[in-house]
Amino acid sequence: MGGKLTVVTTIYPMAYFASRIAGGDADVHSLVGPGTEAHGFEPTAADVRRLASADLVVANGLKLEPWLERALAALGGDGPAVVVETAALDVAQQVEDSRAVDPHVWLDPVLAMGQVGRVLAAFEAVDSEHAAAYRTRTSDLLGDLEALDVAFASGLRSCGRGTFVTTHAAYGHLAGRYGLEQVAIAGLTPEAQPSARELANLTKQVTAMGLGYVLVEPSLSARLAQTVAAESGLELLPIHQLESATAEELAEHGDYLGLMRANLASLSVALECAA
């Protein structure tokens, strides 16, 4: 193919995976900007034009980006050559209740490896000329994800508690991977807010369990978490869903791997894990 491959991604983890694989052989652009929540994102006219000119679009899938399907449908035959949804196959085999599909696959390092494999396959399909280089970089990325999995497994192995409380139910895959249970204030999307009765029951549940912390996502409102924390005597700790990342967060933590390790640090405190 002539010139560099043009890749458009939806959320930050897809941009990170694609950029690691691309190296200098492709230009990667992410649509969901810093501090933006993916569920409610709406592409601008410029975003749609960028989609139209892309050689490859890398998305998470599992209805995390409903706006992408609408934008691609509007483009009709003028859309990108290849669109890959990296999460769909992994989770379809694991979830019995289709109403409860958790799209936050990238928060499980092992499932993230499957996503990376699909991104690589898409790169190779669109740009076979640089396939060997793409495979080499993918191998490095997979090595980093394997090390991340080892760090989580080791860090969460000896803990005083097995349950953590979060702002919304984004951490089911991560919890299942390491034998934990999440108690979520909101549902799979932050818009799925609890009723006053549900919030009161949750507060009673958390109080009865004697937990010490609520894990709060910086990109979402902490109002409900603060309510639960105040009524249950809990402290707030940060956790990051990684759908997008601000320049300040990346300056502090580096990248996807650093943000995930920061999550591990918060979980270790919340779960009273041995050092």
Secondary structure per residue as TSV (DSSP state, phi and psi in degrees):
chain	resnum	aa	ss	phi	psi
A	1	M	-	360.0	153.4
A	2	G	-	-89.5	135.7
A	3	G	S	75.1	179.3
A	4	K	-	-74.0	149.9
A	5	L	E	-67.7	137.2
A	6	T	E	-106.5	117.2
A	7	V	E	-119.5	130.5
A	8	V	E	-115.5	129.6
A	9	T	E	-115.1	165.5
A	10	T	S	-93.6	-65.8
A	11	I	S	-110.3	169.0
A	12	Y	H	-57.1	-46.6
A	13	P	H	-59.7	-36.6
A	14	M	H	-66.4	-38.1
A	15	A	H	-65.3	-40.2
A	16	Y	H	-64.7	-49.6
A	17	F	H	-60.1	-46.3
A	18	A	H	-64.5	-39.8
A	19	S	H	-67.3	-39.4
A	20	R	H	-62.4	-40.7
A	21	I	H	-73.6	-37.6
A	22	A	H	-67.1	-40.6
A	23	G	T	57.2	-132.2
A	24	G	T	-96.0	8.2
A	25	D	S	-94.8	-1.7
A	26	A	E	-152.5	151.5
A	27	D	E	-97.9	127.5
A	28	V	E	-117.1	130.5
A	29	H	E	-128.8	134.6
A	30	S	E	-102.6	135.4
A	31	L	S	-80.3	-45.6
A	32	V	S	-77.3	112.2
A	33	G	-	-80.5	176.5
A	34	P	T	-56.7	136.2
A	35	G	T	72.1	9.9
A	36	T	-	-100.7	140.2
A	37	E	-	-91.9	129.2
A	38	A	G	-67.3	-34.5
A	39	H	G	-58.7	-41.6
A	40	G	G	-100.7	8.3
A	41	F	-	-64.4	144.0
A	42	E	-	-129.8	122.6
A	43	P	-	-68.2	144.4
A	44	T	-	-82.8	174.1
A	45	A	H	-60.2	-36.8
A	46	A	H	-65.6	-37.6
A	47	D	H	-63.0	-41.8
A	48	V	H	-65.4	-39.6
A	49	R	H	-63.6	-37.5
A	50	R	H	-65.7	-40.8
A	51	L	H	-59.7	-41.9
A	52	A	H	-63.9	-30.6
A	53	S	T	-94.4	0.4
A	54	A	-	-77.3	145.6
A	55	D	S	-80.6	-32.0
A	56	L	E	-146.3	135.9
A	57	V	E	-116.5	128.4
A	58	V	E	-112.9	116.7
A	59	A	E	-123.0	163.6
A	60	N	-	-77.9	-49.9
A	61	G	-	89.6	-164.3
A	62	L	T	58.2	36.9
A	63	K	T	65.4	15.9
A	64	L	S	-68.5	-32.5
A	65	E	-	-120.5	67.7
A	66	P	H	-61.0	-27.0
A	67	W	H	-66.9	-27.3
A	68	L	H	-67.1	-43.9
A	69	E	H	-59.6	-41.1
A	70	R	H	-65.7	-42.2
A	71	A	H	-65.8	-41.8
A	72	L	H	-67.8	-36.9
A	73	A	H	-64.3	-37.3
A	74	A	H	-66.5	-30.0
A	75	L	H	-75.0	-25.6
A	76	G	G	60.9	-130.1
A	77	G	G	-76.2	-2.0
A	78	D	G	-95.2	11.9
A	79	G	S	-80.6	-175.0
A	80	P	-	-66.8	160.2
A	81	A	S	-67.7	-41.4
A	82	V	E	-136.9	134.6
A	83	V	E	-123.4	123.8
A	84	V	E	-117.2	128.8
A	85	E	E	-101.4	113.8
A	86	T	S	-83.5	-17.3
A	87	A	S	-100.1	-21.6
A	88	A	H	-58.4	-45.2
A	89	L	H	-68.7	-38.7
A	90	D	H	-58.2	-50.8
A	91	V	H	-81.4	-29.7
A	92	A	H	-58.4	-28.7
A	93	Q	T	-84.2	-11.2
A	94	Q	T	-109.2	-24.1
A	95	V	-	-101.1	125.7
A	96	E	S	-84.9	-35.4
A	97	D	-	-102.6	106.9
A	98	S	G	-64.8	-19.3
A	99	R	G	-73.7	-15.4
A	100	A	G	-114.1	24.7
A	101	V	-	-65.5	125.0
A	102	D	-	-94.4	116.0
A	103	P	-	-81.0	-6.1
A	104	H	-	-81.5	57.9
A	105	V	G	-68.6	-34.5
A	106	W	G	-65.2	-14.8
A	107	L	G	-80.6	-5.4
A	108	D	S	-105.6	112.4
A	109	P	H	-56.6	-33.2
A	110	V	H	-71.6	-44.9
A	111	L	H	-65.3	-32.8
A	112	A	H	-61.0	-33.8
A	113	M	H	-61.4	-39.2
A	114	G	H	-63.8	-39.4
A	115	Q	H	-61.6	-43.5
A	116	V	H	-61.1	-40.2
A	117	G	H	-60.7	-37.6
A	118	R	H	-72.5	-34.7
A	119	V	H	-64.1	-44.1
A	120	L	H	-58.5	-46.4
A	121	A	H	-59.6	-37.5
A	122	A	H	-68.3	-42.3
A	123	F	H	-58.1	-46.2
A	124	E	H	-64.7	-36.0
A	125	A	H	-68.0	-34.2
A	126	V	H	-90.5	-29.0
A	127	D	-	-141.3	74.8
A	128	S	G	-66.8	-21.3
A	129	E	G	-59.1	-35.3
A	130	H	G	-108.1	21.8
A	131	A	H	-58.9	-41.7
A	132	A	H	-62.4	-42.3
A	133	A	H	-66.1	-40.3
A	134	Y	H	-61.3	-41.5
A	135	R	H	-66.4	-39.1
A	136	T	H	-62.8	-46.0
A	137	R	H	-67.2	-36.0
A	138	T	H	-63.4	-40.0
A	139	S	H	-59.2	-41.6
A	140	D	H	-63.3	-43.8
A	141	L	H	-64.3	-43.5
A	142	L	H	-62.4	-36.2
A	143	G	H	-61.5	-41.0
A	144	D	H	-65.5	-39.7
A	145	L	H	-68.9	-36.2
A	146	E	H	-63.3	-41.7
A	147	A	H	-64.8	-37.1
A	148	L	H	-64.3	-42.1
A	149	D	H	-60.6	-44.7
A	150	V	H	-60.1	-41.4
A	151	A	H	-63.5	-42.4
A	152	F	H	-66.3	-46.3
A	153	A	H	-61.1	-41.9
A	154	S	H	-70.9	-45.4
A	155	G	H	-68.9	-25.6
A	156	L	T	-107.6	15.5
A	157	R	S	-78.8	-42.1
A	158	S	S	-117.6	88.6
A	159	C	B	-125.7	148.1
A	160	G	S	-73.7	-20.9
A	161	R	-	-132.8	157.7
A	162	G	S	-118.9	6.4
A	163	T	E	-127.4	137.6
A	164	F	E	-131.1	153.2
A	165	V	E	-107.6	131.3
A	166	T	E	-127.8	165.6
A	167	T	E	-62.2	-47.8
A	168	H	E	-145.2	167.1
A	169	A	S	-80.7	60.4
A	170	A	-	-96.3	-5.0
A	171	Y	-	-115.6	23.4
A	172	G	H	-64.4	-42.4
A	173	H	H	-65.8	-43.4
A	174	L	H	-62.8	-45.8
A	175	A	H	-61.0	-46.1
A	176	G	H	-62.4	-36.5
A	177	R	H	-61.1	-38.6
A	178	Y	T	-112.6	21.1
A	179	G	T	70.5	32.7
A	180	L	-	-112.6	174.3
A	181	E	E	-132.2	130.8
A	182	Q	E	-98.1	141.5
A	183	V	E	-113.2	115.4
A	184	A	E	-105.1	138.6
A	185	I	E	-75.0	-45.9
A	186	A	E	-108.6	173.7
A	187	G	-	-83.4	-156.1
A	188	L	S	-64.5	-27.3
A	189	T	S	-112.7	145.9
A	190	P	T	-60.4	-21.9
A	191	E	T	-72.2	-17.2
A	192	A	-	-80.0	74.4
A	193	Q	-	-81.0	146.5
A	194	P	-	-75.9	152.3
A	195	S	-	-73.8	169.8
A	196	A	H	-59.9	-39.2
A	197	R	H	-67.1	-43.5
A	198	E	H	-62.1	-39.0
A	199	L	H	-66.8	-39.9
A	200	A	H	-64.4	-42.1
A	201	N	H	-65.3	-39.5
A	202	L	H	-62.8	-41.6
A	203	T	H	-61.3	-42.1
A	204	K	H	-64.1	-41.3
A	205	Q	H	-62.3	-46.3
A	206	V	H	-65.5	-40.5
A	207	T	H	-62.5	-42.7
A	208	A	H	-65.1	-32.9
A	209	M	H	-76.7	-15.4
A	210	G	T	71.2	27.5
A	211	L	-	-71.5	156.5
A	212	G	-	-106.4	-12.6
A	213	Y	E	-142.7	153.3
A	214	V	E	-116.8	129.1
A	215	L	E	-90.1	122.4
A	216	V	E	-117.5	133.8
A	217	E	-	-88.1	130.7
A	218	P	T	-65.9	-25.6
A	219	S	T	-84.4	-5.4
A	220	L	S	-115.7	158.6
A	221	S	-	-63.5	135.4
A	222	A	-	-96.2	10.8
A	223	R	H	-58.3	-51.6
A	224	L	H	-67.1	-39.4
A	225	A	H	-62.4	-39.5
A	226	Q	H	-65.1	-36.2
A	227	T	H	-64.1	-49.1
A	228	V	H	-61.6	-43.3
A	229	A	H	-63.1	-43.8
A	230	A	H	-65.1	-40.3
A	231	E	H	-81.1	-18.6
A	232	S	H	-109.0	-1.7
A	233	G	T	71.6	30.7
A	234	L	-	-97.2	156.0
A	235	E	E	-97.8	156.8
A	236	L	E	-95.3	136.6
A	237	L	E	-128.4	147.8
A	238	P	E	-80.9	144.3
A	239	I	-	-142.8	148.7
A	240	H	-	-120.5	129.0
A	241	Q	-	-85.5	-12.2
A	242	L	-	69.1	9.0
A	243	E	S	-59.7	-34.1
A	244	S	S	-145.9	165.0
A	245	A	-	-142.9	135.1
A	246	T	-	-81.7	164.3
A	247	A	H	-60.6	-36.8
A	248	E	H	-65.8	-41.9
A	249	E	H	-65.2	-40.0
A	250	L	H	-71.5	-32.9
A	251	A	H	-64.8	-35.4
A	252	E	H	-79.3	-41.0
A	253	H	H	-110.6	-13.9
A	254	G	-	96.7	-62.9
A	255	D	S	-168.5	-166.1
A	256	Y	H	-50.7	-46.9
A	257	L	H	-62.8	-41.8
A	258	G	H	-66.9	-40.1
A	259	L	H	-65.1	-39.9
A	260	M	H	-65.5	-39.0
A	261	R	H	-68.1	-32.1
A	262	A	H	-65.8	-38.3
A	263	N	H	-61.2	-43.0
A	264	L	H	-59.6	-41.0
A	265	A	H	-62.3	-42.6
A	266	S	H	-67.0	-42.5
A	267	L	H	-62.1	-39.7
A	268	S	H	-60.4	-38.9
A	269	V	H	-70.1	-47.7
A	270	A	H	-62.9	-34.3
A	271	L	T	-94.3	2.6
A	272	E	T	56.0	53.7
A	273	C	B	-85.8	149.2
A	274	A	-	-67.9	143.2
A	275	A	-	-69.4	360.0
